[in-house]
Amino acid sequence: AVSLEQRRSSPGSRSSVGTVTLLSNSLRMLYSRAGTYPPGAERLDSDAFSPNTAAGACPACQGLGTIHRTSEELLVPDPGLSIREGAIAAWPGAWQGKNLRDVLEALGHDVDAPWRELAAEDREWILFTEEQPVVTVHPVRDADRIQRPYQGTYMSAHRHVMRTFSDSRSATLRARAERFLTHSPCPVCKGRRLRPEALAVTFAGRTIAELAALPLTALDAVLASAPLDGEAARVLAEDLRARIGPVVELGLGYLSLDRTAPTLSAGELQRLRLATQLRSGLFGVVYVLDEPSAGLHPADTEALLGVLDRLGAAGNTVFVVEHHLDVVRHADWLVDVGPLAGEHGGRVLYSGPPQGLADV
């Protein structure tokens, strides 16, 4: 069974409309095999057109398009506090933060003096070092607890913040890390996230970053009118258009491939995943959808019903939790649960074809 829920997941900061739908894979292949290269340039693999791979990511911003920086003022907002008192606000809480403090103390740093009284070179190392020394820590615990030494690894506040912001799948942790960062467009890639050699390749006169920034309806129009020289260009462009079609059909043609997933609503994410399933080629699958019409313009409801019909026609079973009457009427079989919500509901009031509900 495949469950497409009406809830937000926790996509990483690198996740986008293109990665959720896998449309980025097709676009990268198009540029790799059918792009126009500068004279004398070597042909690039499709990975070279992805900001999420070492082959493609701009080395200055690691493919984020933005330079994120920390400063002592952000990491230590109150220099009158000591490290033991929580001067380094960017450190994680609970045991992990205490562990970093104990490791620092084991390394010989003063964790009880006010931050401003520490030597400048010590403050710089504590906050920004890329070193990760390992030291034996002898924790001081209550008398009734085991006093067992352990090997602790130090991580600077800067390294912790950057790693959390870039890699954590927790929106809460990323938001906390962002409090200690300033942001500016990458001066090397100008926010386009890719290496220069990838940005030098064009299709229909545009770079891959330019096409990824277009609304999907506009991207489809570019592909439809582009001169397609060779079989590879024709096949890849047609395949990409076929994949864009269901997304546009579900009322999401205003999205661009580079739109980041954390900025999408739960309904948008669910419909993107639904559109992707149409191209999966799966059959014999049970799909469970939670209010797929939520946030959908009434004019697009008919398209949603068409997509659900196609999933069923492909040999799948589609279960839908829904309140939109047009969707309810379209069902082959209806189960009405009630009569009220919560503890006053939960009873099956009707199970049968939709037209029979009028007799209940």
C-alpha positions in Angstrom: 0.0 0.0 0.0 1.1 3.6 -0.7 -0.2 6.2 1.8 -0.3 9.8 0.5 -1.2 11.7 3.6 -2.5 15.2 4.1 0.3 16.3 6.3 3.7 17.9 6.0 6.7 15.7 6.0 10.1 17.0 7.1 12.0 17.5 3.8 15.5 18.7 4.0 16.6 22.2 2.8 17.9 20.7 -0.5 14.6 19.0 -1.3 12.6 20.7 -4.1 9.7 20.3 -6.4 12.1 18.8 -8.9 13.5 16.2 -6.4 10.0 15.3 -5.0 8.6 14.6 -8.4 11.9 13.3 -9.9 11.5 15.8 -12.8 14.9 17.1 -12.0 16.4 13.7 -13.0 14.8 14.0 -16.4 15.9 17.6 -16.9 19.5 16.8 -16.0 19.5 13.9 -18.4 18.2 16.3 -21.2 21.1 18.7 -20.6 23.7 15.9 -20.4 22.7 14.2 -23.6 21.0 16.9 -25.7 22.4 20.2 -24.3 24.5 22.7 -26.3 28.1 22.7 -25.0 30.7 25.4 -25.5 33.2 24.6 -28.2 35.8 22.1 -27.0 33.9 21.3 -23.7 33.7 17.7 -22.6 30.2 16.2 -22.3 29.1 16.0 -18.7 27.3 13.3 -16.8 23.8 14.1 -15.5 25.2 14.3 -12.0 27.1 17.3 -13.0 23.8 19.2 -13.4 22.7 18.5 -9.8 23.5 20.9 -6.9 23.1 17.9 -4.6 26.2 16.0 -5.9 29.9 16.7 -5.5 30.2 16.7 -9.3 27.6 19.5 -9.7 27.5 21.6 -6.6 29.1 25.0 -6.6 32.2 24.5 -4.3 31.8 27.9 -2.7 28.3 27.3 -1.3 28.1 23.5 -1.5 25.2 23.7 -3.9 22.9 25.8 -1.6 23.1 29.0 -3.7 23.5 31.0 -0.5 26.4 31.7 1.7 25.6 31.1 5.4 27.8 32.7 7.9 28.0 32.8 11.7 29.6 35.3 13.9 30.7 35.5 17.5 28.0 38.0 18.3 25.3 35.6 17.0 26.8 32.5 18.6 27.4 34.2 22.0 24.7 36.8 22.5 25.6 37.5 26.2 29.4 37.6 26.7 28.9 38.2 30.4 28.0 34.5 30.9 30.5 31.7 31.3 30.4 28.6 29.2 29.0 26.7 32.1 26.2 29.3 32.4 25.3 28.8 28.7 27.3 31.6 27.0 27.4 29.6 23.7 23.7 29.8 22.8 24.2 27.9 19.6 25.2 24.7 21.3 22.5 22.0 21.4 20.6 21.5 24.6 20.3 18.7 27.1 23.1 16.1 27.2 24.8 17.0 23.9 25.4 20.5 25.0 26.7 19.4 28.4 29.0 16.9 26.7 30.6 19.6 24.6 31.1 21.7 27.7 32.7 18.8 29.5 35.0 18.0 26.5 36.1 21.6 26.5 36.9 21.5 30.2 38.8 18.2 29.6 40.8 20.0 26.9 41.9 22.6 29.4 39.6 25.5 28.7 38.1 27.6 31.4 34.4 27.1 31.4 33.7 29.2 34.5 35.2 32.6 33.5 32.9 35.1 31.7 33.2 34.7 28.0 34.5 38.2 27.4 37.5 37.4 29.7 38.7 34.5 27.7 41.7 35.1 25.3 40.7 36.0 21.8 42.5 33.0 20.3 40.7 30.7 22.7 37.3 32.2 21.8 38.1 31.8 18.1 39.1 28.2 18.4 36.1 27.2 20.6 33.6 28.8 18.1 35.1 28.2 14.7 37.7 25.4 14.7 37.3 22.6 12.2 39.3 20.3 14.4 37.5 17.5 16.2 39.8 16.4 19.0 38.9 13.3 21.0 39.6 13.4 24.8 38.8 11.3 27.8 36.0 12.9 29.9 35.6 12.2 33.6 32.0 13.4 34.2 31.0 14.7 37.6 27.7 13.2 38.6 25.6 12.7 41.7 27.0 10.3 44.3 24.4 7.7 43.5 25.2 7.6 39.7 28.0 5.7 38.0 31.1 7.8 37.4 32.3 6.2 34.2 34.8 8.1 31.9 34.1 8.1 28.2 35.8 9.4 25.0 34.2 12.7 24.0 34.6 14.4 20.6 34.6 18.2 20.3 32.6 20.1 17.7 32.8 23.8 17.3 29.6 25.9 17.6 30.0 27.0 13.9 30.4 23.4 12.7 27.3 22.3 14.7 25.1 25.1 13.4 26.2 24.6 9.7 25.8 20.8 9.8 22.3 21.1 11.5 21.1 23.7 9.1 22.3 21.8 6.0 21.6 18.2 6.9 18.9 17.9 9.6 15.5 16.6 8.5 13.9 18.3 11.5 12.3 21.6 10.6 12.5 22.7 14.3 16.2 22.0 14.5 16.9 23.8 11.2 14.9 26.8 12.3 16.9 27.0 15.6 20.2 26.8 13.7 19.1 29.5 11.3 18.8 31.9 14.2 22.6 31.9 14.4 23.2 32.5 10.7 23.3 35.4 8.2 22.5 34.8 4.6 23.7 36.3 1.3 23.7 35.1 -2.3 26.7 33.0 -3.3 29.1 35.4 -5.1 30.5 32.6 -7.2 27.4 30.9 -8.7 25.1 34.0 -8.1 22.5 31.7 -6.4 22.4 29.2 -9.2 24.0 26.5 -7.1 26.0 24.8 -9.9 29.6 24.7 -11.1 30.5 27.0 -14.0 30.9 24.1 -16.5 27.3 23.0 -15.9 26.0 26.5 -16.2 27.8 26.9 -19.6 25.6 24.2 -21.1 22.3 25.4 -22.6 19.1 24.0 -24.0 16.8 26.2 -26.1 19.2 29.0 -25.3 18.8 28.7 -21.5 20.8 27.3 -18.7 19.4 24.5 -16.5 19.1 27.0 -13.7 16.9 29.2 -15.9 14.6 26.4 -16.9 14.3 25.1 -13.3 13.2 28.6 -12.2 10.3 28.7 -14.7 6.7 27.8 -13.7 6.0 24.2 -15.0 3.5 25.6 -17.5 6.2 27.8 -19.0 8.8 25.0 -18.9 6.4 22.8 -20.9 5.9 25.5 -23.4 9.7 25.9 -23.9 10.1 22.2 -24.4 7.2 22.1 -26.9 8.7 24.9 -29.1 12.4 24.0 -28.7 14.2 22.8 -31.8 15.0 19.1 -31.1 18.1 18.0 -33.0 18.5 14.3 -32.8 16.6 11.3 -31.4 18.0 11.8 -27.9 16.7 15.3 -27.6 13.3 14.3 -29.0 12.8 11.3 -26.7 14.1 13.1 -23.6 12.0 16.2 -24.2 8.8 14.2 -24.8 9.4 12.1 -21.7 9.9 15.3 -19.6 6.7 16.8 -21.0 4.8 13.6 -20.2 6.0 13.8 -16.6 5.1 17.5 -16.3 1.6 16.9 -17.6 0.0 15.2 -14.5 1.5 17.9 -12.2 0.0 20.7 -14.3 -3.2 18.6 -14.5 -3.5 18.6 -10.7 -3.4 22.4 -10.6 0.3 22.8 -9.8 1.5 24.4 -13.0 2.5 27.5 -11.1 5.3 25.7 -9.3 8.9 25.7 -10.5 11.3 22.8 -10.2 13.6 24.9 -7.9 10.8 25.7 -5.5 12.1 24.3 -2.1 9.9 21.6 -0.5 9.8 23.2 2.9 7.8 26.2 1.3 5.1 23.9 -0.1 1.8 23.3 1.7 0.8 19.8 2.8 -1.8 19.6 0.0 0.7 20.6 -2.7 3.2 18.0 -1.5 0.5 15.3 -1.6 -0.6 16.2 -5.1 3.0 16.2 -6.3 3.5 12.7 -5.0 0.2 11.7 -6.5 1.3 13.0 -9.9 4.6 11.1 -9.6 2.7 7.8 -9.0 1.0 8.1 -12.4 4.4 7.6 -14.0 5.5 4.8 -11.7 4.0 2.0 -13.8 2.9 0.2 -10.6 -0.2 -2.0 -10.6 -1.9 -4.0 -7.9 -1.2 -1.2 -5.4 -3.5 0.1 -2.7 -3.3 3.9 -2.6 -4.6 5.7 0.5 -5.2 9.4 0.1 -6.2 11.9 2.8 -8.3 14.7 1.4 -6.5 15.1 -2.0 -8.9 18.0 -2.9 -7.7 20.1 0.1 -6.5 23.5 -1.2 -7.5 22.7 -4.7 -9.4 25.2 -6.8 -12.9 23.9 -7.7 -12.1 24.2 -11.4 -9.3 21.6 -10.9 -11.4 19.0 -9.1 -12.3 17.4 -12.4 -8.6 16.9 -13.2 -8.1 15.3 -9.8 -10.9 12.8 -10.5 -9.3 12.0 -13.8 -6.0 11.2 -12.1 -7.7 9.0 -9.6 -9.6 7.2 -12.4 -6.3 6.5 -14.2 -4.7 5.1 -11.1 -7.7 2.7 -10.8 -7.7 1.9 -14.5 -4.0 0.8 -14.2 -5.1 -2.0 -11.9 -4.8 -0.3 -8.6 -7.2 0.3 -5.7 -7.7 3.9 -4.4 -9.0 4.6 -0.9 -9.8 8.3 -0.4 -10.8 10.1 2.9 -12.7 13.0 1.5 -15.4 15.6 2.4 -15.6 17.3 -1.1 -19.0 16.2 -2.4 -17.9 16.1 -6.1 -15.2 13.6 -5.1 -17.6 11.7 -2.9 -20.1 11.3 -5.7 -17.4 10.0 -8.1 -16.6 7.0 -5.9 -17.4 3.5 -6.9 -18.1 2.5 -3.3 -18.8 4.8 -0.3 -18.4 4.2 3.4 -20.0 6.9 5.6 -18.8 7.0 9.2 -20.5 9.0 11.9 -22.8 10.2 13.0 -20.6 12.9 14.6 -16.9 13.4 15.2 -14.6 12.0 17.9 -16.2 9.8 20.6 -19.6 10.5 19.2 -18.8 8.9 15.9 -16.9 5.9 14.6 -20.0 3.9 13.5 -20.4 2.8 9.9 -23.7 4.4 8.8 -23.6 3.3 5.2 -21.5 1.1 2.9 -22.4 0.8 -0.7 -22.7 2.7 -4.0 -23.0 6.5 -3.7 -26.5 6.7 -5.0 -27.8 4.5 -2.1 -26.7 7.0 0.5 -29.8 9.1 -0.2 -32.0 6.3 1.3 -30.1 6.4 4.6 
